[in-house]
Amino acid sequence: MFKPLLIICFALFVGMYIKAATYNVKDFGAKANGKNIDSPAINAAILEAEKNGGGTIYIPAGEYLCYSIRLKSNITIYLESGATIVAAFPGAGKDEGYDAAEPNPDNPYQDFGHSHWQNSLMWAIGEKNITICGSGLIYGKGLTREESRLPGVGNKAIAFKECHNITLRDISMLRCGHFAVIATGVDNLTITNVRVDTNRDGFDIDCCRNVRITDCSINTPWDDAIVLKSSYGLRYFKDTQNVTISGCYVSGFDNGTAYTAQWETDEPQAPDHGFTVGRIKFGTESSGGFKNIAITNCIFERCRGLALEVVDGGHMEDLVISNITMRDIVNAPIFLRLGARQRSPKSTPIGAMRRININNINVYNADSQYSCIISGIPGHCIEDVSFSNINIYFKGGFTEEDGKRVVPENETVYPEPWMFGTIPASGFYVRHARKILFDNVRFHFAEKDKRPLFIFDDVEKSDISNIRVNGIKVENPFTAH
Amino acid sequence: MRNLVVLWMLILSMSIMAQMRDFQVITPELTGTLRLGLIRQNESLWLSDYKKIAAKKNGTETIYTIKHEWLNKGSIRISTKPLLDTHGFVMKIETTDIPASIHLFWAFGGCLGEVINLTGDENSLKPEFCKDNVFSIEGNSFTVYYGTSRKLRILEALVPPDSDVRLSDAHQQQTPLSFFNSGKKNDAPALAALTPLKNNEAVYFCFYKQNPKADYNYFMLPELYKKGSYEVHSETQWMKSTPD
């Protein structure tokens, strides 16, 4: 008799405790009707949870029209299946919009989007232990991907600055403005099983330490899918380091059609006029460095190729990129650039790229104009890079005359493969580099390409072995076509 | 009016009956063409095909008054003014006593990015001018990217709320309705849209090159139309635009 009573009392206590730790936003006035602005109710729930030491903000099914949601420490935002947070369009009134972009005097070293965090749908600065999870959707309908500086305009879905212990799990994100997620100066960041289909960048991981990105699908036809950066947005240098990206799919299908599983391909052009983007990239902002990073088991489709860029003074060191397959690549499948744009505080020295291991890469149907590029600048070589087990099916079709082109240095130019014009090599163009190793690299050309397979210019201590074209072993890769 | 010409080449000192032409944004390159039409259920017409439109010039403002059998005894008044702080123009459309069945049709595209000679008699929203125009539509605003990757150009636009805007095929401009229903599978992308018109309620368009003094939202357009300029909130002054 006494024992069952004790169990009931214990169960009631546990139930009360759980109830106390969970805050249903409807209890705070959220209407979930897609018309009311529900962010004040959600923010009230967050503040109440914060006051009580933390908890779960429960967002049941419904459509929650919102401006800025201010995330706090020790909070889990749980988006139930059928729940959608919809970014509202800014209105005409003083309070009808997103939080104002905070001042950042170092704006000129990176673009506006990287320099401000508060003008976002969901943001946190200097907080810790935050999780956003559940099967719901974050729909950035009223966010801009463009350059308006008006008060009230929001341009990012989720923004974290100088936070730690952050997890994003299971959610979907649609049409998110400049960034679906921007994390700047975040330590211990996990993004797992997140689906993104957005009109500019997917995940921007900027000056972050210890990052796990796993099992995510990111469709970003108009900009990069997963981007590691090291900007000067924090107003100090910080490397992006100890990052793994694994099991991810990046693509460039028409906006919104990956989310609806329609996979449309009617819009080949991106706003920058370099065709669909949707890739994994390091840079462009690279004032700090990139250290100790592994990318593995990832898929690229209908997008640009892998781009590793250091142009603002940072050091890129100790990378392993392996087990990647790509199809329908619209520019260089592999692009490594050490440049001297130097959008960093004055006297920042030119950066470095070294100790990079790229292996087990398969590419099908890649555009041939820019082949693959590894280019440092005079006096600043890319060092110690190995390529092994690489298999590339190029479209081909370029002429002997194209093989005679002189490639401009363009040391300070914004890095994209098109910065060099048509590349005179059909396979790899390597310049200002040393200790570059190629082993078991196989090329296939759908159309005959009369440019030389490899061009080395200012390259030292480098080896090429076991090269094949259309299945036939090549004796001299510098004269082979 | 600096380099901008809202090409409405008939400079009139008095009201006359005329044929209305499309609106071209010249900066001095051809930065796009706005075409207007009317839709009544399953019928549609281009205003540029209608030969009896009263046109009047009043300083920098150009005013067109449209009367048509579809409008019964009502009328549509279209007025344009150039912007003072940037290349661009703002347009106001007002209606009086028009039937509820009338929708405004508008199309924009053909951002060529090159200086060309325009005769003024032909439609300058040509399919060949539309190639690689990329439209980013955000509610009732859009941005169009044109030119080349090495010489990229951008134009901003604000259009009436409640417009049903579609990416469409500039090859199919026989009528506004054929344009509106043409679909996005094409090599000549342009925008086509339907906008409901309400009596005694003005709607606005604005096409402009963005700069620190010219950064607009739709609610600003009535004042922008009156003054040709809108003072941007002072908090934005410190935010300098930098390229990515």
Interface residues (C-beta under 8 A of the other chain):
Chain A: F89 P90 G91 A92 A100 A101 P103 N107 P108 Q110 D111 F112 G113 K141 G142 T144 R145 E146 E147 S148 R149 L150 P151 V153 N199 W222 D266 E267 Q269 A270 P271 D272 H273 G274 T284 R343 Y414 E416 W418
Chain B: D132 V134 S136 E138 G139 T143 Y145 G147 T148 S149 R150 L152 E156 L167 K184 K185 N186 P189 Q210 P212 D215 Y216 N217 F219 V232 H233 E235 T236 W238 M239 K240 S241 T242 P243 D244
